[in-house]
Structure formats: C-alpha cells, structure tokens
Amino acid sequence: MMTLLEAIEARHSVRRYKTASLPEDIVATLKDKINEVNQKGELHIQLVTDEPKGFNGILNYGTFKGITNYFVVAGKKSDSLDERAGYYGEQLVLLAQQLGLNTCWAGLTYQKVSGTYSLNDNEKIVCYIALGYGETQGSERKHKSISDLSNVSNTTPEWFLEGVKAARLAPTAVNQQKFYIEYVGQDNGKHKVRAKKLFALSNYTQLDLGIVKLHFEIGAGKDNFEWC
C-alpha cells in the first residue's frame, strides 16, 4: 500500500466514475476507519454504497457521472465542525486513494436522498465526498507558490518546508487555496506553527483549513511542532 505522502501526491479530484460496486473487504476497511474518525473527531460520517441518486440531481448540471458510492460528512453543529470535517474527512479520502479508489469533495453538487443517512439531534450535513473507481485518475491542478502560501525561508526548519509542500497539494474549494501557514518560532523548546484561512467568497474555507492542517502534519511530522 502506498504511504500517506504518496497518496497525497497521487490523489486528484475525479468527477466521472465507472458504475461499479465496492468490494466487501474495501467497504469493511472504510467502515473501520469511519468508526475511528467519528470517535476521534466527534463526527457522524456515513458511507453510502450502490446508490445512484445522490449526485444525479438538478445541482449536478452534468459535472458528476456514474457516482453510486459516497461519504456523507455530518456532525453536531458547532463553530469547529467544518474544520474537523475537513481534517477527518481527508483521512478517509487518503485511505480511499491507498485502496485504489478515487474521490472528490462536493459542497453543493449533491442531493440528499431520504433513507441513505441519519442525523441525530442538532446535527447537520457539511458536505459529501464522491467515491469509487474513476474513469481516469484525474489531473493535477495549478497550485500557488510556496512563498504565497507560507513564510518558508532559509531560517525555517526543513520539516516546515516539507509540511507546506504537502499542504500545497490539499484540495480546496474551487482550488482557491485561501490559506497561509506561518512558522512562528519556538516556545519552551517546542516549534510553533500557525495556519489561518484567508478571505474568500466560498463558504468552505474552514473545511479547507482542516484538510490543509492534516496534509501539513503528514508532510512535516506531527511530533515536530505544535499548532498555535
């Protein structure tokens, strides 16, 4: 199985899929991971399989094709929900890539199909994530420069640069990359890093920030620093 860094590099958004069921062993692996991230992230993510209507509504406009499997990303309403949804949802995205699947985050182009998911009191759906075997592996999109996304310099640690490289490949709404990662310095012998969202017309910058933070941690090594 490829490493998480290899999955980050290989993964691209895919919107057109082969209509195919997921093997039972892959479904079981994904469900185990869902249980893990739901517990750690206090979320209610659910896997829907063999269901063709979720991406076949009027909001689709032909953008997606052949999707019959997807994650419903949901959780209890709170100020931190979107960021946690991004951070833990991306863990599922990267696992899917490792398992030979393709994915695409979807904030608007889906429809809620009755009976395919459940919500507890005070919960809401944040987004869907399309899942399956893509007609292609997708293609790399244009990325902002390292200097546009961070304060990397010849005085920042090498692991910080590696973290920014991984964060630079994080999927963001409309590929806007409205984030900035800053090496702050050391405090009590611990390196401090700050990640912040920038102004955007999209409502998904907090979700994006969660994805970006996960990518940075994978690239930099989570034990090398603390968020501030």
Backbone as CSV, one residue per row, in Angstrom:
resi,resn,N_x,N_y,N_z,CA_x,CA_y,CA_z,C_x,C_y,C_z
1,MET,0.844,-1.202,0.000,0.000,0.000,0.000,0.878,1.250,0.000
2,MET,0.502,2.249,-0.779,1.273,3.492,-0.822,1.226,4.201,0.531
3,THR,2.231,5.018,0.806,2.260,5.807,2.028,1.273,6.962,1.927
4,LEU,1.037,7.639,3.059,0.132,8.795,3.029,0.692,9.907,2.152
5,LEU,1.998,10.114,2.188,2.592,11.134,1.322,2.416,10.771,-0.149
6,GLU,2.594,9.500,-0.469,2.386,9.063,-1.850,0.924,9.230,-2.249
7,ALA,0.012,8.988,-1.302,-1.418,9.174,-1.590,-1.730,10.635,-1.845
8,ILE,-1.117,11.532,-1.069,-1.299,12.972,-1.275,-0.858,13.370,-2.678
9,GLU,0.281,12.846,-3.102,0.829,13.200,-4.408,0.020,12.586,-5.556
10,ALA,-0.539,11.399,-5.323,-1.249,10.697,-6.394,-2.698,11.136,-6.528
11,ARG,-3.278,11.650,-5.455,-4.708,11.908,-5.428,-5.076,13.208,-6.160
12,HIS,-6.055,13.112,-7.041,-6.629,14.270,-7.729,-8.149,14.129,-7.699
13,SER,-8.851,15.231,-7.773,-10.310,15.188,-7.787,-10.800,14.512,-9.061
14,VAL,-11.719,13.566,-8.896,-12.288,12.835,-10.025,-13.810,12.966,-9.969
15,ARG,-14.418,13.331,-11.081,-15.853,13.584,-11.114,-16.637,12.599,-11.981
16,ARG,-15.927,11.787,-12.734,-16.600,10.821,-13.616,-16.130,9.411,-13.245
17,TYR,-17.090,8.537,-12.952,-16.774,7.226,-12.388,-17.367,6.087,-13.202
18,LYS,-16.736,4.940,-13.093,-17.297,3.702,-13.602,-18.367,3.250,-12.616
19,THR,-19.500,2.835,-13.119,-20.569,2.361,-12.236,-20.198,0.964,-11.752
20,ALA,-19.658,0.896,-10.539,-19.176,-0.384,-10.017,-19.337,-0.410,-8.506
21,SER,-19.722,-1.559,-7.985,-19.825,-1.735,-6.539,-18.438,-1.854,-5.922
22,LEU,-18.330,-1.469,-4.681,-17.070,-1.594,-3.965,-16.953,-2.997,-3.385
23,PRO,-15.779,-3.622,-3.465,-15.582,-4.947,-2.873,-15.859,-4.933,-1.365
24,GLU,-16.323,-6.061,-0.842,-16.708,-6.142,0.558,-15.549,-5.825,1.496
25,ASP,-14.334,-6.279,1.149,-13.202,-6.029,2.035,-12.854,-4.547,2.094
26,ILE,-13.009,-3.848,0.973,-12.746,-2.407,0.951,-13.814,-1.669,1.743
27,VAL,-15.064,-2.066,1.603,-16.141,-1.452,2.382,-15.870,-1.638,3.878
28,ALA,-15.444,-2.825,4.263,-15.166,-3.100,5.673,-14.022,-2.226,6.189
29,THR,-12.974,-2.060,5.378,-11.834,-1.227,5.770,-12.259,0.231,5.919
30,LEU,-13.053,0.715,4.997,-13.535,2.096,5.066,-14.429,2.304,6.288
31,LYS,-15.284,1.343,6.578,-16.170,1.476,7.729,-15.398,1.461,9.044
32,ASP,-14.338,0.668,9.109,-13.485,0.677,10.309,-12.866,2.059,10.511
33,LYS,-12.405,2.658,9.417,-11.798,3.992,9.508,-12.849,5.031,9.857
34,ILE,-14.047,4.890,9.317,-15.131,5.815,9.664,-15.404,5.779,11.158
35,ASN,-15.465,4.588,11.718,-15.689,4.472,13.157,-14.599,5.181,13.948
36,GLU,-13.369,5.043,13.478,-12.238,5.683,14.155,-12.328,7.202,14.096
37,VAL,-12.539,7.748,12.900,-12.545,9.207,12.772,-13.785,9.815,13.412
38,ASN,-14.897,9.104,13.375,-16.090,9.614,14.049,-15.868,9.753,15.544
39,GLN,-15.175,8.779,16.116,-14.897,8.832,17.546,-13.899,9.937,17.873
40,LYS,-12.810,9.997,17.129,-11.772,10.993,17.398,-12.249,12.410,17.079
41,GLY,-12.999,12.546,16.002,-13.408,13.870,15.548,-14.783,14.296,15.999
42,GLU,-15.447,13.437,16.773,-16.813,13.726,17.231,-17.701,14.094,16.042
43,LEU,-17.705,13.195,15.058,-18.445,13.408,13.820,-19.447,12.279,13.612
44,HIS,-20.235,12.378,12.540,-21.200,11.346,12.184,-21.113,11.103,10.680
45,ILE,-19.919,10.727,10.216,-19.697,10.431,8.807,-20.290,9.055,8.503
46,GLN,-20.934,8.941,7.345,-21.573,7.681,6.954,-21.207,7.339,5.519
47,LEU,-21.076,6.037,5.256,-20.769,5.554,3.910,-22.047,5.057,3.244
48,VAL,-22.323,5.560,2.051,-23.469,5.129,1.255,-22.930,4.399,0.034
49,THR,-23.448,3.193,-0.221,-22.966,2.412,-1.365,-24.125,2.025,-2.280
50,ASP,-23.796,1.855,-3.544,-24.755,1.397,-4.564,-26.032,2.244,-4.571
51,GLU,-25.858,3.541,-4.535,-26.993,4.468,-4.515,-26.750,5.525,-5.597
52,PRO,-27.521,5.552,-6.675,-27.208,6.403,-7.832,-27.810,7.802,-7.826
53,LYS,-28.620,8.144,-6.817,-29.353,9.405,-6.898,-28.634,10.588,-6.248
54,GLY,-27.692,10.335,-5.364,-27.073,11.412,-4.598,-26.386,12.472,-5.440
55,PHE,-25.857,12.057,-6.600,-25.168,13.010,-7.477,-25.865,13.098,-8.830
56,ASN,-27.164,12.907,-8.817,-27.910,12.907,-10.069,-29.042,13.931,-10.050
57,GLY,-28.880,14.976,-9.217,-29.933,15.962,-9.079,-29.730,17.178,-9.964
58,ILE,-30.585,18.172,-9.787,-30.554,19.363,-10.636,-29.317,20.218,-10.384
59,LEU,-28.678,20.050,-9.211,-27.481,20.836,-8.919,-26.241,20.273,-9.599
60,ASN,-26.366,19.112,-10.149,-25.209,18.453,-10.755,-24.799,19.124,-12.061
61,TYR,-25.770,19.394,-12.929,-25.508,20.010,-14.234,-24.461,19.252,-15.040
62,GLY,-24.445,17.912,-14.914,-23.514,17.106,-15.687,-22.093,17.104,-15.171
63,THR,-21.851,17.746,-14.033,-20.495,17.806,-13.500,-19.997,16.435,-13.087
64,PHE,-20.866,15.636,-12.438,-20.506,14.308,-11.981,-21.201,13.253,-12.832
65,LYS,-20.577,12.078,-12.913,-21.150,10.982,-13.686,-20.796,9.654,-13.034
66,GLY,-21.787,8.764,-12.944,-21.533,7.396,-12.537,-21.299,7.170,-11.062
67,ILE,-21.616,8.148,-10.221,-21.333,8.008,-8.788,-22.453,7.226,-8.108
68,THR,-22.081,6.126,-7.477,-23.044,5.329,-6.718,-22.569,5.081,-5.290
69,ASN,-21.400,5.616,-4.953,-20.836,5.464,-3.607,-20.343,6.816,-3.132
70,TYR,-20.594,7.116,-1.869,-20.139,8.405,-1.354,-20.176,8.429,0.174
71,PHE,-19.390,9.349,0.731,-19.422,9.620,2.163,-20.359,10.797,2.418
72,VAL,-21.195,10.681,3.420,-21.978,11.801,3.923,-21.256,12.316,5.162
73,VAL,-20.728,13.525,5.087,-19.934,14.086,6.178,-20.834,14.971,7.032
74,ALA,-21.089,14.549,8.256,-22.030,15.243,9.126,-21.504,15.271,10.557
75,GLY,-22.125,16.099,11.370,-21.754,16.179,12.773,-22.608,17.180,13.513
76,LYS,-22.420,17.230,14.798,-23.176,18.148,15.635,-22.769,19.588,15.342
77,LYS,-23.736,20.461,15.239,-23.472,21.857,14.913,-22.573,22.500,15.958
78,SER,-21.495,23.127,15.497,-20.585,23.866,16.376,-19.665,24.699,15.514
79,ASP,-18.967,25.635,16.125,-18.055,26.504,15.384,-16.878,25.729,14.796
80,SER,-16.550,24.584,15.380,-15.386,23.821,14.921,-15.754,22.687,13.963
81,LEU,-17.052,22.522,13.678,-17.482,21.365,12.893,-16.818,21.318,11.525
82,ASP,-16.814,22.413,10.789,-16.285,22.391,9.425,-14.809,22.006,9.400
83,GLU,-14.025,22.555,10.317,-12.602,22.237,10.321,-12.372,20.764,10.658
84,ARG,-13.116,20.242,11.627,-12.984,18.826,11.969,-13.440,17.937,10.818
85,ALA,-14.493,18.362,10.123,-14.973,17.603,8.969,-13.897,17.512,7.890
86,GLY,-13.190,18.603,7.656,-12.113,18.594,6.681,-10.946,17.731,7.114
87,TYR,-10.536,17.879,8.364,-9.368,17.161,8.886,-9.595,15.651,8.862
88,TYR,-10.741,15.215,9.360,-11.003,13.780,9.450,-11.576,13.214,8.155
89,GLY,-12.327,14.020,7.414,-12.809,13.559,6.121,-11.663,13.288,5.161
90,GLU,-10.632,14.113,5.219,-9.483,13.908,4.340,-8.732,12.630,4.702
91,GLN,-8.800,12.202,5.942,-8.194,10.919,6.301,-8.868,9.783,5.538
92,LEU,-10.179,9.878,5.370,-10.898,8.884,4.580,-10.541,8.990,3.097
93,VAL,-10.387,10.208,2.613,-10.010,10.426,1.221,-8.658,9.788,0.918
94,LEU,-7.692,9.989,1.805,-6.354,9.439,1.574,-6.344,7.919,1.703
95,LEU,-7.125,7.385,2.648,-7.240,5.930,2.737,-7.857,5.371,1.461
96,ALA,-8.887,6.019,0.950,-9.503,5.574,-0.300,-8.477,5.529,-1.425
97,GLN,-7.628,6.551,-1.494,-6.580,6.578,-2.516,-5.630,5.403,-2.333
98,GLN,-5.272,5.114,-1.104,-4.390,3.981,-0.824,-5.027,2.661,-1.242
99,LEU,-6.354,2.595,-1.193,-7.081,1.372,-1.534,-7.387,1.275,-3.024
100,GLY,-6.898,2.240,-3.806,-7.091,2.205,-5.252,-8.352,2.870,-5.729
101,LEU,-8.976,3.681,-4.871,-10.202,4.382,-5.224,-9.915,5.845,-5.552
102,ASN,-10.906,6.504,-6.092,-10.828,7.934,-6.385,-11.918,8.664,-5.613
103,THR,-11.740,9.974,-5.445,-12.666,10.760,-4.626,-12.805,12.171,-5.169
104,CYS,-13.836,12.853,-4.672,-13.988,14.282,-4.944,-14.865,14.895,-3.862
105,TRP,-14.355,15.941,-3.204,-15.145,16.686,-2.231,-16.263,17.422,-2.970
106,ALA,-17.454,17.438,-2.383,-18.595,18.102,-3.021,-19.357,18.913,-1.977
107,GLY,-19.355,20.226,-2.152,-20.031,21.087,-1.202,-21.460,21.412,-1.592
108,LEU,-21.756,21.403,-2.883,-23.086,21.810,-3.349,-23.703,20.832,-4.332
109,THR,-22.904,20.204,-5.174,-23.434,19.425,-6.288,-23.836,18.016,-5.873
110,TYR,-24.712,17.926,-4.908,-25.274,16.643,-4.492,-26.690,16.899,-4.013
111,GLN,-27.445,15.833,-3.859,-28.780,15.967,-3.282,-28.951,14.926,-2.177
112,LYS,-29.692,15.304,-1.157,-29.936,14.410,-0.025,-31.025,13.420,-0.408
113,VAL,-30.709,12.147,-0.264,-31.646,11.087,-0.616,-32.176,10.466,0.669
114,SER,-33.462,10.545,0.862,-34.086,10.033,2.081,-33.774,8.558,2.286
115,GLY,-33.414,8.217,3.531,-33.135,6.831,3.870,-31.702,6.403,3.696
116,THR,-30.855,7.273,3.135,-29.454,6.892,2.907,-28.540,7.317,4.051
117,TYR,-29.028,8.138,4.947,-28.228,8.602,6.072,-29.175,8.921,7.223
118,SER,-28.592,9.134,8.384,-29.381,9.544,9.547,-28.675,10.686,10.249
119,LEU,-29.448,11.556,10.870,-28.895,12.665,11.641,-29.492,12.641,13.047
120,ASN,-28.644,12.820,14.031,-29.115,12.938,15.404,-29.507,14.381,15.694
121,ASP,-30.041,14.619,16.873,-30.457,15.967,17.256,-29.307,16.951,17.128
122,ASN,-29.592,18.087,16.526,-28.647,19.192,16.386,-27.461,18.859,15.477
123,GLU,-27.622,17.855,14.603,-26.578,17.547,13.633,-26.936,18.121,12.267
124,LYS,-25.914,18.312,11.443,-26.133,18.786,10.076,-25.116,18.148,9.144
125,ILE,-25.442,18.138,7.863,-24.515,17.665,6.839,-23.609,18.817,6.422
126,VAL,-22.315,18.566,6.411,-21.338,19.567,5.984,-21.111,19.476,4.480
127,CYS,-20.938,18.257,3.987,-20.663,18.052,2.571,-20.758,16.562,2.260
128,TYR,-20.605,16.216,0.997,-20.479,14.829,0.557,-19.077,14.651,-0.027
129,ILE,-18.637,13.400,-0.103,-17.385,13.074,-0.799,-17.688,11.925,-1.755
130,ALA,-17.607,12.180,-3.056,-17.807,11.133,-4.056,-16.687,10.108,-3.946
131,LEU,-17.022,8.845,-4.239,-16.098,7.745,-4.005,-16.322,6.656,-5.036
132,GLY,-15.239,6.062,-5.530,-15.386,4.939,-6.455,-14.180,4.791,-7.362
133,TYR,-14.401,4.098,-8.464,-13.340,3.876,-9.446,-13.518,4.870,-10.589
134,GLY,-12.605,5.791,-10.688,-12.726,6.840,-11.685,-12.486,6.360,-13.099
135,GLU,-13.110,7.045,-14.047,-12.821,6.778,-15.452,-11.370,7.126,-15.767
136,THR,-10.840,8.110,-15.042,-9.423,8.469,-15.113,-8.930,8.667,-13.684
137,GLN,-7.665,8.962,-13.533,-7.099,9.256,-12.219,-7.099,10.754,-11.917
138,GLY,-7.796,11.520,-12.767,-7.826,12.963,-12.569,-6.533,13.602,-13.054
139,SER,-6.451,14.904,-12.902,-5.258,15.615,-13.358,-4.864,16.676,-12.344
140,GLU,-3.587,16.983,-12.322,-3.074,17.962,-11.376,-3.545,19.364,-11.760
141,ARG,-3.932,20.125,-10.750,-4.386,21.485,-10.985,-3.271,22.467,-10.614
142,LYS,-3.392,23.681,-11.068,-2.387,24.698,-10.784,-2.383,25.041,-9.296
143,HIS,-1.192,25.182,-8.728,-1.059,25.499,-7.313,-0.317,26.823,-7.135
144,LYS,-0.638,27.502,-6.054,0.100,28.714,-5.712,1.519,28.343,-5.293
145,SER,2.405,29.318,-5.291,3.793,29.064,-4.925,3.934,28.875,-3.420
146,ILE,5.022,28.237,-3.025,5.323,28.046,-1.603,5.344,29.384,-0.871
147,SER,5.903,30.404,-1.504,6.020,31.714,-0.858,4.669,32.405,-0.718
148,ASP,3.731,32.100,-1.604,2.389,32.665,-1.487,1.605,32.028,-0.351
149,LEU,1.953,30.797,-0.010,1.183,30.034,0.965,1.814,29.986,2.353
150,SER,3.046,30.495,2.492,3.738,30.344,3.768,4.877,31.347,3.896
151,ASN,5.499,31.340,5.076,6.686,32.169,5.292,7.962,31.333,5.301
152,VAL,7.990,30.271,4.498,9.201,29.457,4.358,10.375,30.349,3.974
153,SER,11.499,30.145,4.643,12.719,30.913,4.341,13.926,30.036,4.637
154,ASN,15.117,30.606,4.457,16.322,29.828,4.731,16.593,29.676,6.223
155,THR,15.725,30.245,7.054,15.889,30.087,8.504,14.819,29.185,9.119
156,THR,13.823,28.789,8.346,12.788,27.892,8.883,13.263,26.441,8.753
157,PRO,12.795,25.552,9.630,13.249,24.149,9.592,12.874,23.454,8.291
158,GLU,13.652,22.451,7.926,13.395,21.702,6.705,12.036,21.002,6.765
159,TRP,11.663,20.506,7.953,10.373,19.828,8.070,9.212,20.788,7.796
160,PHE,9.406,22.079,8.085,8.358,23.056,7.817,8.116,23.162,6.310
161,LEU,9.184,23.202,5.540,9.052,23.229,4.080,8.330,21.988,3.579
162,GLU,8.684,20.824,4.125,8.037,19.588,3.685,6.555,19.605,4.028
163,GLY,6.213,20.194,5.166,4.810,20.316,5.531,4.041,21.212,4.578
164,VAL,4.652,22.332,4.200,3.991,23.258,3.278,3.829,22.615,1.896
165,LYS,4.817,21.837,1.482,4.703,21.142,0.193,3.485,20.220,0.181
166,ALA,3.273,19.506,1.285,2.119,18.610,1.371,0.822,19.407,1.451
167,ALA,0.834,20.501,2.207,-0.365,21.344,2.329,-0.720,21.978,0.986
168,ARG,0.278,22.273,0.199,0.068,22.891,-1.117,-0.751,21.987,-2.036
169,LEU,-0.723,20.677,-1.782,-1.458,19.726,-2.598,-2.847,19.417,-2.036
170,ALA,-3.223,20.086,-0.966,-4.524,19.833,-0.350,-5.647,20.327,-1.256
171,PRO,-6.709,19.552,-1.423,-7.866,20.041,-2.187,-8.559,21.169,-1.430
172,THR,-8.911,22.234,-2.137,-9.643,23.353,-1.542,-10.785,23.752,-2.470
173,ALA,-11.781,24.404,-1.927,-12.956,24.788,-2.705,-12.555,25.641,-3.905
174,VAL,-13.012,25.262,-5.073,-12.717,25.931,-6.339,-11.221,26.172,-6.525
175,ASN,-10.413,25.331,-5.879,-8.948,25.405,-5.968,-8.408,26.793,-5.620
176,GLN,-9.060,27.481,-4.685,-8.656,28.850,-4.362,-7.412,28.912,-3.460
177,GLN,-7.197,27.869,-2.666,-6.049,27.837,-1.746,-5.988,29.091,-0.872
178,LYS,-7.094,29.399,-0.229,-7.181,30.579,0.615,-6.710,30.256,2.043
179,PHE,-5.418,29.961,2.163,-4.836,29.690,3.474,-3.394,30.186,3.507
180,TYR,-2.881,30.327,4.729,-1.491,30.749,4.911,-0.939,30.033,6.132
181,ILE,0.267,29.467,5.990,0.900,28.721,7.071,2.159,29.472,7.503
182,GLU,2.250,29.722,8.793,3.327,30.557,9.319,4.135,29.820,10.390
183,TYR,5.444,29.784,10.175,6.335,29.301,11.232,6.532,30.440,12.218
184,VAL,6.092,30.225,13.460,6.071,31.301,14.450,7.371,31.370,15.235
185,GLY,7.990,30.238,15.507,9.216,30.206,16.297,9.122,29.118,17.353
186,GLN,9.968,29.249,18.388,9.974,28.257,19.452,9.480,28.864,20.752
187,ASP,8.795,28.031,21.521,8.316,28.432,22.842,8.501,27.240,23.771
188,ASN,9.301,27.432,24.805,9.616,26.342,25.741,10.155,25.115,25.010
189,GLY,10.988,25.379,24.007,11.646,24.301,23.286,10.783,23.603,22.254
190,LYS,9.552,24.098,22.021,8.660,23.468,21.054,8.405,24.416,19.890
191,HIS,8.568,23.915,18.668,8.309,24.729,17.485,6.811,25.000,17.365
192,LYS,6.465,26.230,17.015,5.067,26.636,16.899,4.749,27.010,15.450
193,VAL,3.597,26.542,14.975,3.144,26.821,13.612,1.695,27.293,13.670
194,ARG,1.387,28.272,12.825,0.022,28.790,12.755,-0.507,28.616,11.332
195,ALA,-1.727,28.122,11.218,-2.402,28.037,9.919,-3.682,28.848,10.004
196,LYS,-3.897,29.685,9.040,-5.090,30.530,9.077,-5.756,30.562,7.715
197,LYS,-7.062,30.753,7.728,-7.802,30.902,6.489,-7.759,32.357,6.054
198,LEU,-7.819,32.580,4.769,-7.854,33.920,4.206,-9.262,34.206,3.680
199,PHE,-9.513,35.456,3.400,-10.850,35.827,2.905,-11.132,35.160,1.568
200,ALA,-12.346,34.628,1.447,-12.778,34.018,0.186,-14.283,34.123,0.077
201,LEU,-14.780,34.119,-1.143,-16.219,34.147,-1.354,-16.849,32.797,-1.012
202,SER,-16.060,31.746,-1.038,-16.547,30.416,-0.706,-16.871,30.302,0.780
203,ASN,-17.852,29.460,1.104,-18.200,29.201,2.498,-17.426,28.027,3.079
204,TYR,-16.440,27.535,2.344,-15.782,26.300,2.750,-14.327,26.498,3.186
205,THR,-13.951,27.715,3.527,-12.557,27.950,3.912,-12.189,27.249,5.214
206,GLN,-13.141,27.116,6.143,-12.839,26.432,7.402,-12.689,24.929,7.158
207,LEU,-13.504,24.375,6.286,-13.359,22.977,5.876,-11.999,22.771,5.213
208,ASP,-11.659,23.677,4.305,-10.363,23.608,3.627,-9.217,23.633,4.625
209,LEU,-9.346,24.457,5.658,-8.269,24.592,6.631,-8.013,23.269,7.344
210,GLY,-9.073,22.534,7.643,-8.892,21.228,8.270,-8.120,20.275,7.372
211,ILE,-8.433,20.279,6.081,-7.718,19.438,5.122,-6.252,19.854,5.046
212,VAL,-6.025,21.152,4.977,-4.664,21.691,4.889,-3.842,21.297,6.113
213,LYS,-4.434,21.393,7.290,-3.712,21.051,8.516,-3.290,19.578,8.524
214,LEU,-4.184,18.702,8.074,-3.829,17.294,8.019,-2.665,17.072,7.064
215,HIS,-2.734,17.644,5.887,-1.648,17.490,4.919,-0.338,18.002,5.497
216,PHE,-0.391,19.156,6.159,0.833,19.710,6.733,1.418,18.756,7.766
217,GLU,0.580,18.212,8.625,1.050,17.290,9.657,1.715,16.059,9.045
218,ILE,1.129,15.543,7.965,1.700,14.368,7.303,3.070,14.697,6.713
219,GLY,3.180,15.865,6.077,4.447,16.241,5.466,5.519,16.633,6.464
220,ALA,5.115,17.348,7.521,6.082,17.887,8.480,6.438,16.906,9.578
221,GLY,5.538,15.983,9.863,5.726,15.127,11.020,5.063,15.766,12.220
222,LYS,4.017,15.173,12.693,3.179,15.792,13.733,3.940,16.054,15.017
223,ASP,4.964,15.247,15.275,5.722,15.391,16.525,6.735,16.532,16.497
224,ASN,6.922,17.138,15.343,7.944,18.187,15.221,7.474,19.561,15.675
225,PHE,6.175,19.742,15.903,5.675,21.091,16.173,4.338,21.025,16.912
226,GLU,3.855,22.192,17.316,2.513,22.344,17.874,1.804,23.463,17.132
227,TRP,0.489,23.312,16.908,-0.299,24.385,16.331,-0.524,25.485,17.372
228,CYS,-0.562,26.698,16.923,-0.864,27.813,17.834,-1.866,28.756,17.176
